[in-house]
Amino acid sequence: MGNREKMPVSHRAKQFMPFSALTGLNEALKKKEKELCFIAKPVISEEKAELINAELLNIDPGDKVCVEYYKDGEIHTVVGAVEKKDLIYHRIVIGGERIKTDDILNIDRGKF
């Protein structure tokens, strides 16, 4: 056998690093998946909008609610105490989540 120098340990680790032959493939797949799962914002009736607005006027910080809302192509649900109600900027905060009042699809003050 020949007298080869041993490869330094710092160089050996590099040969086992992950390699992606298709640069950007993972990002493209995530983007496509998000596009396929995108939901258009549901349209609610005027009656439902009035009920939601009435509920918003009647809730106060500390009240426990269940809110179903639309955000970024998805429908989310949050249950918890209202932390803040801001009717000037049209949003409420529940569990640290800022929710625009126009995005609320349903609000329930049932017993939690």
C-alpha positions as CSV (number, residue, x, y, z in Angstrom):
1,M,0.0,0.0,0.0
2,G,1.0,3.6,-0.6
3,N,2.0,6.2,1.9
4,R,-1.1,8.3,1.8
5,E,-1.6,11.1,4.3
6,K,-4.6,10.6,6.5
7,M,-7.5,13.1,5.8
8,P,-7.9,15.5,8.7
9,V,-11.0,14.9,10.8
10,S,-12.4,18.4,9.8
11,H,-12.5,17.4,6.2
12,R,-13.9,13.9,6.7
13,A,-17.2,15.2,8.1
14,K,-17.8,17.2,4.9
15,Q,-18.0,14.1,2.7
16,F,-21.0,12.9,4.7
17,M,-23.0,16.1,4.6
18,P,-26.5,15.9,3.0
19,F,-26.6,16.7,-0.6
20,S,-29.7,17.8,-2.5
21,A,-29.3,17.2,-6.3
22,L,-32.6,19.1,-6.8
23,T,-31.9,22.5,-5.2
24,G,-35.2,24.2,-4.3
25,L,-37.3,21.1,-4.7
26,N,-38.5,21.0,-1.1
27,E,-39.5,24.7,-1.2
28,A,-41.4,24.2,-4.4
29,L,-43.2,21.2,-3.0
30,K,-44.2,23.1,0.1
31,K,-45.4,26.1,-2.0
32,K,-47.5,23.7,-4.2
33,E,-49.0,22.0,-1.2
34,K,-50.0,25.3,0.3
35,E,-51.6,26.3,-3.1
36,L,-53.6,23.0,-3.2
37,C,-54.8,23.4,0.4
38,F,-55.8,27.1,0.0
39,I,-59.4,27.7,0.9
40,A,-61.2,30.8,-0.4
41,K,-62.7,33.0,2.3
42,P,-66.2,31.8,3.0
43,V,-69.0,34.3,2.4
44,I,-71.3,34.8,5.4
45,S,-74.8,36.1,5.2
46,E,-75.8,39.5,6.4
47,E,-77.8,37.9,9.2
48,K,-74.8,35.9,10.3
49,A,-72.6,39.1,10.1
50,E,-75.1,40.9,12.3
51,L,-75.1,38.1,14.9
52,I,-71.2,38.2,15.0
53,N,-71.2,41.9,15.4
54,A,-73.7,41.8,18.2
55,E,-71.6,39.1,19.9
56,L,-68.5,41.2,19.5
57,L,-70.2,44.2,21.1
58,N,-71.3,42.0,24.1
59,I,-68.0,40.4,24.9
60,D,-65.4,41.9,27.2
61,P,-61.8,41.1,28.0
62,G,-61.8,38.0,30.2
63,D,-64.8,36.4,28.6
64,K,-64.2,32.9,27.3
65,V,-65.1,32.3,23.7
66,C,-64.7,30.0,20.8
67,V,-63.9,31.8,17.6
68,E,-63.7,30.3,14.1
69,Y,-61.9,32.6,11.7
70,Y,-60.3,32.7,8.3
71,K,-56.6,33.5,7.9
72,D,-54.1,32.8,5.1
73,G,-56.3,30.5,3.1
74,E,-57.2,28.3,6.1
75,I,-60.0,28.2,8.7
76,H,-58.7,28.3,12.3
77,T,-60.4,27.9,15.6
78,V,-59.3,29.3,18.9
79,V,-60.8,28.8,22.3
80,G,-59.9,31.0,25.3
81,A,-60.3,34.2,27.2
82,V,-60.5,37.5,25.2
83,E,-57.3,39.3,26.0
84,K,-58.2,42.5,24.1
85,K,-61.1,43.9,22.1
86,D,-60.2,46.7,19.8
87,L,-63.2,48.0,17.9
88,I,-61.2,50.9,16.4
89,Y,-58.8,48.6,14.5
90,H,-61.4,45.9,14.2
91,R,-59.7,43.0,15.9
92,I,-59.7,40.9,19.0
93,V,-56.9,39.0,20.7
94,I,-57.4,35.5,22.1
95,G,-54.5,33.3,23.2
96,G,-52.0,35.8,21.7
97,E,-53.7,35.4,18.3
98,R,-54.8,38.7,16.7
99,I,-58.0,38.1,14.8
100,K,-59.5,40.7,12.4
101,T,-63.2,41.0,13.1
102,D,-63.9,40.9,9.4
103,D,-62.3,37.4,9.3
104,I,-64.6,35.9,12.0
105,L,-66.9,33.2,10.7
106,N,-68.4,32.2,14.0
107,I,-68.2,33.2,17.6
108,D,-69.6,31.3,20.5
109,R,-69.8,32.3,24.2
110,G,-70.9,28.8,25.3
111,K,-69.9,27.3,28.6
112,F,-66.2,26.3,28.4
